[in-house]
Amino acid sequence: MAVEFYNVKKKAKVNIDASKINKVEYKKETAKGESIRYAFKAVDDDGTKLTKFCSKADYDKF
């Protein structure tokens, strides 16, 4: 399964293989409590770091 990212240097969408993708949670304290954002991180073949934010459902399914 590949995930589609947008590479800013190439100005194009790229597909990254699932074995090269890491799941990341960004936690932040807010006035209403803790906020969590879910994302996928990867590195493209030219060295560009890629991040794609996703829903909790997609995060858990991956």
C-alpha angles and dihedrals in degrees: 000000000000127000122215117233131176113240109209095197093052093036088222142099116260132192117227122196115247092239090066096050127096125201115229134187119204109204122193132176113232134175089263094048135271120347121202126195121189125215146164119230129196143152121238123223091261091055098258114147111231129200128183121183116216143175123273089249092056090044092053094043092053 
